[in-house]
Amino acid sequence: MGIRTGKQFIEGLKNRPRDVWVRGERVEDVTTHPAFKGAVEQLAALYDTQHDPELQDKVTYVVPETGERAGLAFMPAKSAADLRKRREAYRIWAETNFGLMGRSPDFMNVTLLAFWEARHDFAKGGQQFADNIVKYYEYIRDNDLFLSHALITPQNDRSKQSSEQASMHLRVVKETDDGIYVSGARMIATLGPVSDEMIMYNLPQFKAGDEDHALIFAVPTDVKGMRQISRDPYFVDAHENYDHPLSTRFEENDSLLIFDNVFVPWDRVFCYKQVELSNQLYSHTGLRNHTAHQTNTRALIKMQFSVGLAVAVAKSIKADQFLHVQQMLGELLGYIEHIKSALVRSEYESEPTEVGTVRPSLAPLQAIRTMLPYAYPRVIEVLQTIGAGGFMLMPSGADFRAPELSDDLALYYQGAGGMPSVERVKLFKLAWDLAGEAFGQRLVQYERYYAGDPVRNLAMNYLSNRNPDMQRLVDKALTLAGDPNGPVHVAEKATNELATEVNS
């Protein structure tokens, strides 16, 4: 089939009704429902970039085996230049939504590329599983399907392992010659209600006894027996674009997946009851290298946008004239340069894979992933601080349509330097949608946790440290002190003793 248009993406969703629930009602059509319509339109816009004559060569490539075009996130890289090309494709897509949609299709596309490169690891459970992951990568690539996933077990009792909560956690319940049947639940399927496919894999959490839970498999989103319960959406029908320019367009809905005796054919199973293989997925496949390259590129756009908003708000009221505001903004600008540097270094220090491709170096990318859970909330904190009480008293777009209010609005809501009130209010509304509304608070929580527990990630930075220069420099500095019992000190001691005897 090759690359799809936005229209084809939407038609695909319409033609495959799925069991999605929101606010107590089953959704008949996710493409028109207010909770999902904005995201569907934004995703469709991404697919349309693949057909834009000015962008096509930047966001797609020609697959040598088929002669058809596919998204660049699927492209195996042979060099650092290829990685830079892939990053440019990530950037173009991220800029269409200001980096606010963390689970755009390229995230899972490059995930499948990582699995394709690591097919030998999947073969540890049996060659058929390696063959399955290769075929599935090709299937998603060649049909340009949108893939979602859900990694997290239900948040019930974190003190117990999966086998102790088997009735709730996703597990195999029956095995046949044709495939397996699975039941249980998973969270959080971001954009799950509007995806084409679901792939289930796991965080490194399983222990002996959890074999029935150690599964990696994929199913169509409309598969029989899978239900999605969406979280309460932030979008409200009465919201105007002027008042909520971001949340009306870029909300990524999240859902709980419930599997009720769902059939999975063997050719869609990639790991079966292999605890060790499942636990080593992240460390052995290079998955984090590839996904961090995509997410950090997206995060760069998001940081540029949010820091840019903070600067714009400060300038609109001339708060940027104060030293402490300049200090805060200077801090935020530094975060942007950190991300840029890490991305370039990850490509410059790219590492080879077992299949003759290269992937980005993980260390600089992981450094940014561990920084963002603290850096992005700091950006929002600074934005809230600069806007201060001004965010609390902004009029609505409807107020500007009331002739009786026009003089008051023009006088009391104007910005510095003659900035018209309608423009200043528009800016503050935009900033508050990001910094104060529920939509924006989800984005803060997302950056804190999308890459896993930030505490564990920082601890992993320490435990996996491979920087010999640190200890080498410490050892070198220690030699400066010398040995208190060395020859120099022994001779000095003898001289002092002799002098003492002579003087006595």
N, C-alpha and C positions, 0 to 999 in steps of 0.2 A: 504493500500500500504506500509506504513512504510517508513523508511529512504531511500532517493534517493542517487544515485551516481551522480558524476559530469556529466557523459555522459547523464543520464536520465534528469538532469536539462536542459542541452543544447537541447536535443531532444524535451523537453516540450516547450521551446521557439520557436523552429523551427516549431512545429506543430500548434502553435497558433499565426499567424501573427497579429500584432497590428498596429495601425495607428500612426506611429512615423515619425517625420520630423526633418531633420538636414541639415543645410546649403542649404535650399531651395529645398531639394529632399526628397521624401518619401523613407524610409528605407525598403528594401525588406526582409532583414534577419539581425536581430540585433546581431546574434551570429558571423557573419563574417564581419560586417561593422567596419572599423577602429576606429570609435568613441566609440564603445561599446565592441569590441572583447576582449580587455585587461581585462575589468571588468568581463565579462562573464567567462573568463578563471580563474580568481581569485575566483569568486563565486563557480565555479565548483570544484576548489581545496578544498574549505571549505566542500562541500558536500562529497568529497572523504575521508576526515578525519573520517567521520562517519563509514567508512568501513575498516579503518586501524586497524588491530588487536591490535596494541599497544595503540591506542587512543580511540577505540570505547566505552569502558566503561567510559572514561573520558569526552566524548562529547555527549553521548546518554544515555538513560535509557529505561527500559522496562515499558510500560504503563500497569498498573495492569488490566484495563478494557478490553484491547485488546490483550495483550501478545506480541504486536509488539513494536519495538524500535522507539523512537522519540528523537528529539533534546533536550538536557538537559535544554535549556531555557524554555521549556514548563513544566518542572517538578515542581509541587507544593512542596514547602519546608515545612518540618515538624520541622526543627531544624536549629540552626546556622550552624551545620555541613553540612546540605543540601545546605545552602546558599554558604558556602565555596566551595562545590563541583560544584555548578553552576558557581561561579567565576572562577574556574579553567578551565571550558569549555570555558567561555568568553576569558580567557587569551590565550588558545591554538589557538582559531580562530583569535584573534587579532594579534598574533605573525606571522601568515602566511602572513600578509600584513603590519607589523610594526605599527599597530594601525592607519593606514592612511585611512582605509575605514570605515567611521563612521556609515554607514547604512547597515552593514552586516546583514544577516537574523536573527541572534539572537536578535537584537534590537526589531524588531516588534514581534518576537515570545514571548518575555517576556512581551511585551505590551499586547498581547492577554491573557497571563496568568493573568496579573493584572485585565483585564476586567472580566475574568472568576471568579476570587476571589471576584469581586465587582458586581456579577450578581444581588444581591438584590438592588443595586442602579439603575441598568437598569430597574428593575421591577417597579420603581416609575412611569414610563411612561406607564406601562402595563406589566403583566406577560409575554406576548408573546415576548417582547423585551429581557427580561432576558433569556428566552428559546432560542431565536435566537442567542444571544452572546455565550451561552454555546455550541450550535451546531456548530457555526462558528469556535470557538476555537478548537473544536475536528476535524473539517474538515481540517483546516490548519495543525494542528498537525499530523493527521493520514496520510495526503497526502504529508507532508514535502514541502509545497509550500512557495515560496518567496514572502513576502508581503511588499509593499511600501505604503507610505501615503503622503499627502500634506495638511498642516495645514493653510497656509497663504493665505489671500485674495489678489487679484491683487493689486499691489502697485500703486494706482491711486490717490485717495484723502483720506488721512488718517484722515481728519477732519470730515468725514461723516460716519455714521453707515451703515451697510450692506443694510438695507431696503431702504436707500437713493441712493444706487448704484445697485439696484436689477438686472439691465440688465447685469452686469458684475459678480456679486458675486454668488457663487453656491447656488441654491435654488430649492425648489420643484415647479414644474410648472403644474403638474396634478396628481390627485390621482384616482386610480381605485380599483376594488375589488382584482385585482391580485398584485398590487404594486403601486409604485410611479414613476414619470418621473422627472428628474432633469436636469437643465441647469445652465451654468455659468462656472467660471474658478477658479482654485486653483494653487498655487505655494508653495513650491518648492518640486517636487517629485524626491528626490534623488534616483538614480538607477531605476526610474520608467520605463524607456524603456525596462529594462531587468527583470522586476518583473513578477510574475504570477498573483497577485491580488493587488487591491488597496482598502484601507480602508480610509474613510473620517471621521475625527472628528475635533474638533474645539478648538481653544484657548478660554479662558474665556473673550469673547468680545461682546456678544450680549446683546441687550436691548429690552425693550418692543417695539413691532412692527417688530422685527427681527425673528418672529416665523418660517417663511418659510425657513429661513437659518439655523435654529437650528436642524440639521440633523446629524445622525451618521449612516453610511451604508457602504457596501462593494460591489465591482464589480470585475469581471475578467478583466485583463488588455486588453484583446481583445474584450471587450464588444462593441457592435455597438453604434456608436455615440460619443465615447470618443477619442479625439485626443491628442497627445503629441507633443509639439514643444520643441525640445531640445535646450539648450544653445549651443553656438559655442564651440566645443570641443577644448581642449588644445593640444591634440595629433596631430602631423603632420606625414604624411606617411614617410617623409624623415628622421625622427628621428631615430637614432641608440640607441640601449640599452646602449652602453658604454657612450654616451653623455647624455642620459635621462633615467636612469635606473628605476626611480620611475614613471614618468608620462606616460611612455609607457605601464605600467602594472596596476597601481592602480587608474587611474582617475575614479571618480564616477560622471557620467553625471547627470545633473539635468534637469528637464523639467517642462514646464507649462502644466497643464491638462485643457482641454477644454471639457466640457460636453454639448452635443447638443441633448436635449430631450432623455437622456439615461434612459432606463427602469431598475428599481431596484425592484425585487420581494420582497414581504413583509418579507419573511424569511431571507432577507439580510439587513433589516432595524433594527437598534438597539436603535435609539432615533428619535422621530418624533415630530417636532414643540414644543419641550420642552426646552425653553430658560434656565430655572433654572438648569435643569439636565445637559444640555450641558455645561453651565458655571462652574458647580461643578465637571466636569469630573476629572480634575487633583487633586482637593483637597479631593474628596470623594472616589476615587477608589484605591489610593495607586500607581497610575501609575508612578509618579515621583520616588517613592522608588525603583521600579524595574528597570526602564529605567536608572536611575542614577547609579545603581549598575553595569549595563552593560557598560554604557558609561564611567564611571570612570575607570573601568578595562581596557577598550580600551585606554583611555587617558593615563593611566599609561605606557602602552607599547609605545605609541606615544612619550611620554615625555622621556622615557628611551632611545629610539632610537635617538630622536633629540638632547638631551643633550649629548648622547654618540658621536654623530657626531661633536658637538662643541668641545668636549674634544679631539677627534681624529684629527680634523683640527688644534687645538692649538698645539698638540704634534708634528704634521708633520712638523711644522716650528719652533718648540721650543718656541712658544709664551707663553706656559704654565709656562715658567720660570719667567714671569713678575708678580708682585704682583697684579696689577689691573686686569689682566686676571684671576688669581687664585680667586680673589674676585668675579668676574662675574660667573665663573664656580661653585664656592661654593654656590652662590645664587641659581643657577639652580638645583644643586643637592638637595638643601633643598626642592624644590617643589616636587620632586619625593618622598621624605619621607613623606611629607604632604599627598599625595594621598594614599600611602600605609597605613598610620595610619588611615585615614578616612574609607577606605574599611574594615579594620579589626574591627574598632569600630562599623560600621554599622551592621556588622554581630553579634558581641558580644552583642549589644543592640537591637537585632531584636525584632520586635513587632508582636503580634498576629493579625490575621484577623478574620472576622466574620465566616469564613468557616473552621476554625480549622487549618489553615496554618500559617506560619510566613513570614514576609517580612523584608527587611533591614530597619534599622532606617534611616529616611530621613535627619536629621540635619547634620550629618557629610558629607553625600554625597552632599547635597546642598551647603555646604561650599566649596567643591572642584569645583562644577559647577560654583559658582560665582567667584572662583579664576582663573579658566582656561582662561576666556576671556582676562585676563591680563597676566597670567603666560606664556601661549604658545606664544603670540606675543613677549614677552620678550625673550624667548628662541631663536626665530628667529632673533631678533635684536642683541643678543649677538653673534650668529653664523655669521651674516653679518659683525659685527664689527671685529671679530677675523680673518675671511678670507679676509676682506677688499678688496683692489684692486686686490688681487690674483684671486678672482672670475671673474674679468672682462676680463682676458687675457688667459683663458685656451684654448689650442688647441683642435681640434676635434679628434675623434678616427681615422678618415681618415688620419690625419697628421702622425700618427704613422705607417701608411702603405706606406708612401713615403720615400724611402731609402735616398733621398737627404736631408731629415730633421732629420734623426735619431741622428746624432751627436749633433746637436743644441738642440733638445728636451731632450736628455739624460743629457746635461750639464746644461741647463738653467731652467729646470722644475723639477729637482730632489728635494727631500725634505731633511729635517735635518737627520743626522745620516746615510747617504747613502741610503735613501729611493729612489727607482727607480722612474724615471719621470712618467712612465706609471701608477704606483700605486698612486703617489701623485695626478696626474691629475684625475684619477678615483675617488679618494676621494673627490676632490674639485668639480667635476662634480656631484657627488651624493649629496653633501651638497648644491650646487646651485640649483639643481632640487627641493630641499625642501625649500630653503630659498629665492630664487630669481625668479624662473620661475612662470608663471601664475598658473601652477598646485599647487605650494607651497603657492602662495598668496590666492588661494581659501581655502586651509587648514587653513590659519590664519583666514580668514573671517568665516569659518565654526565654529571654536572654539569660536569665539566671539559671534555667534548668534544661534548656533544649539539648545541651551536650552532656547531660548527666549531673550528678551531685557535684557542685563546685568544690566542696571540701575534699571529696575523694579525688577529683581531678587534680587538685593542687598536690595532694599527697602522692598521686601517681607521678607527677612531675619530679618529685624528689626521689621516689623509689626507682624510677626508670632513668635517672640522670646518667648521662654518658659523656660528661664533660671533664676529661682528664686534666685540662689546663688549670682548673681550680686547685686540685690537690698538688699539681706540679708547682704552681706558684707559691702555695703555702709551704711546701717542702723546701723550696729554694730560699724563702725568707727565713725559715727556721735555721738554715745553715749560717745565717749572719750572726747568730748568737754564739755559735761555737759550742764546744764541750767543756763544761766546768772542770772536768778531770783530764782535759787534753794536755798535750806537751807544753803549750804556752803557759797554762795556769800552774802546772807542776813546777816548771822552772821558776815562775814568779814566786811560788810558795817557798821554794828552797832558798831563793835570794833573800826573802823576808826573814826566814828563820836564821840564816847566817848573820844578817845584819843585827838581829836581836841578840845573838850570842856575842858578837863583837862589842856591842854597846853595853852588854852586861859585864 
